[in-house]
Amino acid sequence: MRALLSKAVGGPDTLALTDLPEPVAGQGQVVIAVRACAINYPDVLIIEDRYQFKPPRPFAPGGEIAGVVDSVGEGVTGWAPGDRIMGVIGHGGLAEKIAVDPSRLFRLPAERSFAAGAALILTYGTAIHALLDRGRLTAGQSLLVLGAAGGVGLAAVELGKAFGARVVAAVSSAEKAAACLAAGADETIVYGAAPFDQAASRALAERFKAAGGAAGFDVICDPVGGDYAEAALRSIGWEGRYLVVGFPAGIPRLPLNLTLLKSCDVCGVFWGAFAARDPAANTAHVEHLFRLWADGRIAPRVTEVFPFERGGDAITRMAARGAIGKLVVAVSS
């Protein structure tokens, strides 16, 4: 079988398409024939050794997959060869087959494509955990989403609307703003490229404040970080919740006097750790997502599908922060 391996620290150009022996399902494992693998920002970080987890090399990046059960190991119940699956596995998805713990898997509905299945759980799982568990978002509240055209951003926009919030989507281009409006955003803000000097930061803060109104935003979802963070925090309302999701624009330094003046919370959102620590709660969230998906209230937006041989190009596109929605690699047919 083929796998796209990281054999040395570096960017996507260091990945090598390599022939490997096929995996065998061990005790408590299933082998998955991977059909599609979604690309997320952790895939950019993990091959550069900048992610929270550093798997031993060589390894294949790709943490979010859809495919078919190929074989079942001893002790596994509830799964059989031919079952369609989707799941988040951490890494290893850019390979034609992989042996995994079935607790990481969910059944892919028959009417859904492998590309769509690969594009749902990580971003929507992060967003639903962020908005409900950490942000305590309720109907009638206001939500600002930074980086709103990315995978987590669009998921937060759709879920915010599904939960009855007023949603303002902040993005870096008119094309991205259009995608957010199509996803249900009530209003968009197109910001410039960081870094910002003091005047530019204040100007952006005023735009966020105007969008938040006199009361400010109840919840701010930030999967971007960098210079956008402080400007956004200045628009938060009394006892608002600022959700720290990721840092593709850099790790910000927030003036903590703002948290005192607004009596607000700055909340970390680490979905992977949440899912591992409380799998029952995560499963409940995924079942909630499936209901919203079936009702047409959310829908993963896959904007480009790359052939397996160009999996590194998909990671390059993600690193450039120009992608709208989700990028998927078609690993096998």
Secondary structure, 3 states (H helix, E strand, C coil): CEEEEECCCCCHHHEEEEECCCCCCCCCCEEEEEEEEEECHHHHHHCCCCCCCCCCCCECCCCEEEEEEEEECCCCCCCCCCCEEEEECCCCCCECEEEECHHHEEECCCCCCHHHHHCCHHHHHHHHHHHHHHCCCCCCCEEEECCCCCHHHHHHHHHHHHCCCEEEEEECCHHHHHHHHHCCCCEEEECCCCCCCHHHHHHHHHHHHHHHCCCCEEEEEECCCCCHHHHHHCCEEEEEEEEECCCCCCCCCCCCHHHHHHCCEEEECCHHHHHHHCHHHHHHHHHHHHHHHHCCCCCCCEEEEEEHHHHHHHHHHHHCCCCCCEEEEECCC
